[in-house]
Amino acid sequence: MNSNPTEFPYDVSIVVPLLNEAESLPELEAWIRRTMNQHNLRYEIVFIDDGSTDDSWDIITRLTHESPKIRGIKFRRNYGKSAALNTGFNITKGEVIVTMDADLQDSPEEIPEMYDMIVREGYDVVSGWKKKRYDNKWTKNLPSKLFNWVARKMSKIPLHDFNCGLKAYRHKVVHSIEVYGEMHRYIPIIVKWAGFMKIGEKVVQHQPRKYGTSKFGVSRFVNGFLDLVSIFFMGKFGKRPMHFFGLLGSIIFFIGLLAALYLGINKLILLNKGISAPLVTSNPYFYISLVSIIIGSQLFLAGFLGELITRNATERNAYQLDEIAGFEKSDTRILDQNKSQSTKIKNSRFSGN
């Protein structure tokens, strides 16, 4: 199944972000290895330990010593799934990059077909769709369907499961985008805005959770909708905040200014005609116009400051790595070169590949 063995050292790079999944890691690695070998796919696995407090990192370290195909990165604390994915994207070497969760609910057996959809059929992204789920209907399934419906309508991307952790990307796609904050749910939208328009979907099997507990909660659902609004604002005005705040501020400012001028001119006309008129400051419209001028000025300044911050921001993805395992020295240079991401490495540990 190898399509171009000279350009990429791996056919598939599998990025696995995780938090407290020690029990599932050995089984997941064996499952991936078995599937990749059956389909003759060259692969690497990058485990990103997002601040686990169990034995996850010890198991990852052991796995890196057992196989040169496995690498691990440990965050000093929990930074979130977006940080883990972004770090993994920056170091992957495969022709196709696959992301999946570590809880055994995503099946590695879906990867070969997703790989073919990227390489043979020309898709930029293939997103999994867990059509049949083994989750609670009221607390997870229905909110998920509502969330996906809203995301689908707003983005015009015909996906049914934006939040599915199992996705496949063309190599140049993940190296053309940046994922930060809580934006991992909307990577297909970010990809579309980056100019990669061929986004496909594949129905994938959803496995019941075997170990541990779900990290899903009500706050995650609420934050998902807030993030959706945020990402659409950022997608349209994120690079040029002055276009939004400056325009809105200017409109409000000039409305207030025109209202104040009207009140002032009207007062002068009445005085010129010898007609007694109340003070301008006694008119409630004066204070409305004054507030409009102030708010308009503040919004304009917010847009200006936003422009300065956008042009000079370098710490948006500042993650501190505690340890690394399974890397060669050339790999650590790749990590160290990510100055735009401000990624720091401390207590580096090599597995001696």
Secondary structure, DSSP 8 states (H G I E B T S, - for coil): --S-TTT-SEEEEEEEEESS-TTTHHHHHHHHHHHHHHTT--EEEEEEE-S-SSSHHHHHHHHHHH-TTEEEEEESS---HHHHHHHHHHH--EEEEEE--SSS-B-GGGHHHHHHHHHTT--SEEEEE--S--S-IIIIIHHHHHHHHHHHHHH----S-TT-S-EEEEHHHHTS----TTGGGGHHHHHHHTT---EEEEE--B----SS-----HHHHHHHHHHHHHHHHHHHHSS-HIIIIIHHHHHHHHHHHHHHHHHHHHHHHHHHTT-----GGGSHHHHHHHHHHHHHHHHHHHHHHHHHHHHH---TT--EEEEEES--HHHHHHHHT-GGGT-EE-S------
